[in-house]
Amino acid sequence: MWQSDCIWCLKLLLFLFVVSHFGTHGRQQWPVPYRRFDSRPDVDSYCEALYPFCPTGDPDGRIPSMKDDDVISIYRLQTPVWEWKYGDLLGKLHIMHDAVGFSSLETGANYTMEWYELFQLGNCTFPHLRLEMKAPFWCNQGAACFFEGIDDLHWSQNGTLEKIGEISGSQFNDLAQWVQDDNRTGIYYETWTVLSDPGPNATVWFESYDCSQFVHRTYRKLKELGAKLSSRSQTNYTKIYLYSGEPTFLGNDSDIFGQPALKNLASDIRRFYYSFRPHQSFAELAVSLLEAFTDVVLDKSFYLFYNFEYWHLPMKPPYMQITYEEVPLP
């Protein structure tokens, strides 16, 4: 009896593992749901930011409380990525960064709220390959940053600074609690949106989790709290797409890099990411670009890291695309 119970338990555990990756009727759920966590882990000391994260915000991510009867204006903020360094250069390619601004009628204080990478975009998109570790090492956390002040010139010179609505101080305090909960449970940045094709009826395999997605979630929460949002201009946002056939689930670090039987797969994943390693010389970069082209376009292969698990993407034309498309306010 004991042996049969053990076998039954093992079968149940196997079933639960399969169900955790697949939807109803044994089919994978698309898009793959973004994984939430109970709390944000400590940052590994190996990960270093070229520019410090949220230097003028509260170290613990706290947001000031407003008086319930205060009137809080809401602003849509958008500017080219790294505008402070390169001006409108990336704006010409429609590579934009998004945020939300607030101002208090009671105090006259202005605030900026944005969500971005703790260790810059490259570290969130591709891993480090450390000699002492079998698995690729990721510095891919992202988080919300709330700080006092709105840099009018930074947002308006090459982008957007537009008032889109108002809420009460009480509604703002409810939003602040939601932001802190969202920030505690959504901990990692995801660059790519993966589609089956560029058409209007494409299947979404994976959703990105970046600055614009945070803004969209914030707008939806504001609407839920009773805000009425409107814009005089078209509300466009940057999307970075990969195009592939149906992805194949491979496993997590211990599934792949801890199993001798999968050493060829582990080696291929490390080799793929080697082309995207940081701190390359010009000559190394030229070779890496050729290797990446061979992998993605000629061999039609891409390894995606999502929810701390690896997937294989059978790539298809046009392979990758950066768009600047409208997402209406809710």
N, C-alpha and C positions, 0 to 999 in steps of 0.2 A: 504493500500500500504506500509506504514511504517513497519507494522508487517511482511509482506512477505519479505521485503528487509532485515530485521534483521535475519529472518530465513535463507535466502539465504547466508548472510555473515557468519553466524555460520556454515553452511554446508561447505562453502569455507574454513574457518579456520580449520575445522576438516579434510577436504581433504588434506590441505597443511601439517598438522601435520602428517598424515599417510604417505604422499609421502616423508616427510623428513626422515622417517625410512625405507621406502621400495622402491625398484627399480621399473623398468618398469613392467607393467602387474601385479601390486600388489604383486610382489615377493621381498623379502628382498635382498638387494645387499650384496654379499659376495666377499671378506672379507669386513667387516664393515669399511668404510673409517675413517681414523684417523682425528679427529676434529682439525681444525686450529682456532686460535684466532686472534683478531685484535692487541692485545698487551699482554705482560706478566704482570700478576697481582703482587702486592706486596706480599711478603712472610708473612704468619701468624706467629706471635711471639711465638705461641705454638710449632711450628716445630723447633727442635734443631738438629744440625748436631754433631755427635760424632767427626768428623773431618771436619774442615771448607772447604767449597767449593772454589776451584780455588784460593788458598791463594796468589799465586804470579802473577795472571793474572790481567788485567785491571778491576777495579770494575764495569765499565759500559759496559764491553764486547767489547771494541774497539780493532781493529786490525791495526797494523801500516801499512802505505802505502809504497809501494816499487816503485823505479824508473821504468818507463815503459820498459826500455831496459835491466833491470836486468835479470839474469838467476836464476830461483828458482828451486831447486831440491825438489822432492817429495819423502817421505819415508813412507813405510808401517810399522806401529808399532803395536806389539802385545806382551802381557805379561800375566802371570797368575793373576787373580784377587787377590788383596791384596798381591802381590809378595813381596812388601817391608816389610811385617810383617811375612808371612808364607813361603816365598821362592817359590819352585815349587810344594807345596802341592796341591793347587787347579788346577795347571797345569796338574797333573796326572789324574785329573777328567775331563780335557778339559774345564775347566771353565775359559775363557780367556777374557781379556779386550783389546779393540782395539782403536787405535788413528791414526792420520796422522801427519807426521813431515815435516818441510820445512827448507831449508837453502838458504841464499842469497849469490850469488857469489860476488856481489858488496860489501857487508859489512862483510861477513863471519859469520853473526848471524844465529843461529839456533832457530827454534820455534816448539812447540808441540801444537796440537789442538785435543781436545777430548770432548766427550759429555757424561755426566754421571749425577747421582742423586745428588740433592742438600742435601738430608738428609739420604744418604745411601740406599742400595738396599731393606732392610727389610721394611722401611717406604714407599717405592714406590710400594711394592708388597702387603702389607696388611695394614689396617688402625688402628688408635687408637680408642678405645671405651671410650668416655668421659661421665661421669655420668650426666653432665649438658646438654648434647646434645642427641637428639633422633637418629640422623643419625650418622653412622661411620664418623670419621674425618680423612682426607687423607693429608699426607705430601708427595705428589708424583710428585713434580716438578723436571724436569731435564733440563739441559742447557749446552751450549757449553762453553768450557774454552780454551782460547788461551794465551799462556805464552812463554816467551823467554827461550830458552835452550832445549836441548834434553838429557835426562839422559841415556847415552849410555849403561851403565851397567844394569840399570833397565829393559830396553827393550830387550837387546841382550842376557843376561845371561841365561834366561829360556824361551825366546820368540823369537821375530823377529824384526830386524831393517834392512830394505832393501830398497835401492833406487829403485823406480819403474817408474820414469819419470821426465820430466822437463817442466816448463812453463815460460813464460816471466813475468816480473814484472807487466805489464799491465793486463795479464790474472789473476795473483794472486790478484790484486786489485778488479777485477770483482768477483772473488771467495769470497773475504772477504765481499763484499756487500751482496752476496747471503747468506753467513753464518749468517750475522746479521739479515737478513730478516727471514731466516729459524728459527733462535733462538728466534726471537720475537713472531713468530706465532705457533711454536710447543713447547708447554710448559710443557707437562707432560710425565713422564717415564712410559712405559708399559713393564712388564717383560715377559708376556706369549705370545707365538704364539699358537693359538688354531686350531687344525686340526680335520677332520672327522675320520682319521685313519692314520697309518704310511706309507701307500702305496704311490707309485709315482703319482697316480691320485687322491689323497685326496683333498677334498674341504678345502680351508683355510677360517675359520670363522673370525679370528682376527689375525692381524699382530702385532708383538712386535714393540716397539719404544724405542731402547736402543743404547748403544755405537756402536755396529756393524752396526746397521741400519743407523746411522749418517755417519759412514765411507762409507757405500755403496752409500748413497745419494751424499756424497762429491766426490767420484770417478766418479759417473755419471755426476755430474756437471763439473768436470775437463775434462771429455771426450767431453761434450757439448762445452766447451770453446776451444777445440782443442788439449788437451793433449793426448799423446800416452802412455798408461800405460802397463807395462809388468813386470812379476815376474819370477824368476828362480825356485821358489818352488810353491807347491800347496797352494792356498789361502783358508784356512779353517777358519770357524767361529763358535762360540758357539751359539746353539739355545736351548731354554727351551720350550718344547712342552707340551700342554695339549691335550687330545683326548676326543672328545665328539660327541654326536648326534647333530642335529640341535638346536642351542641355542634359548632360548625364551627371548624376550625383556620384561623387568619388569618396567622400568621407572627411573626417577631421584630421588633425595632426597625428594623433595616436593611431587612427585607422590606417593611415598611409605611411607615415615615416617611422612607425614603430613595428612594422610588419615586414620581415625579410622577404615574404612572398611578393610584396609590392615594391621591391627596391627599384625596379625599372620605372614604374610610375613615379615614385619619389624622385628619382634622378631626372626624369623628364620635366617635372614641375620646377625643380631647382634650375635646370638648364634654361627653361622658358623665361623665368624671372631674372636670370643672370643678364639678359639683354637689356633689362630695365633698371639695372643697379645704379645707385647714385654715385656722384663724384667720379665721372669718367672724363678722360682726356678727349680732345677733339678727334683723334685717330680712333680711340676706343668707341666713341659715340657713333662714328661712321660705320664701323663694323657691326655695332649693336643694332643700328637702324636696319641694316641689310638682313641681319639674323631675325629681327622682329618681323620684317616684311615677309621673309621666307615662312616663318611660323604661321602668321595670321592670314596672309593672302595666298601664298602658294600651297602651304600644307593645310590651310583653313582650320587652324587650331588655336584655342585661347583657353587659359586656365583662369577661372574667376574664383576669388575668395569672397564668400558671402556668408554671413552668420557664423563666422569662424569655421567654415567648412569649404571644401574645394569642389568645384563643378568644372566639367569640360564643356566648352562651347564649340560645336562644329560651325565655324564661321562661314558666312555667305555674303555676296555682294549686297550693298556697297561697303561692308565690313565695319566701318566707323563713320560717324557723321556728327558734326556740331550744329545744332539748330538754335534759332531764337524765335520761339513760337508763343502764341497767345495762350494764357491761362486766365480766364475771366475771374474777377473777384466773386466770391460766393454771395 
